[in-house]
Amino acid sequence: NIPTGIPLVYDLDEDFQPVKPGGTYLDPDAAAEAILAVANQGKK
């Protein structure tokens, strides 16, 4: 359940490799709400 339109931040090490795979959301609270919205799409 990956929300669209929510920016991700990638911290890179000295070799330009991601420190945390998948990055972190710039606004974790908005991302959590969007993840729930994506999970509920198509449900009635």
N, C-alpha and C positions, 0 to 999 in steps of 0.2 A: 504494500500500500504506500506508494511513493506519491506525495502530493506535487502538483505542478505549480510553478510560480513562487515557490518558497526558496530563497537563496541558500546555497550551501557554502561553507567556508572550508577550505583545505589548507591546513598548516603543513608546510613542507620542511624536510630536513635539509642538511647541507648538500645532499645529492639530488635535491628536488623530488624526493619521493614523499608521498603522503605519510604524515605521522600517524593519523588515524584513518584507516580505510573507510571510504564512504563519506568522509568529511563530517562536519557538524552543521546543524541548521543555524542560520544567523539569528532567527527568532524562534527558539524552541517551543514556546507556548503556541504561537500561530501554527507551527508545523504539527504539533500534537492535535490541534483542532482539525487541520486539513487532512491529517492521516485518518481520523475518525470519519470525516466526510467522505473520503475515498472508499473506506471500508464499507460504508453504508450505501454507496451508489448501487442502484438496481434492487435494493431491498424495499419491500412494501410493508 
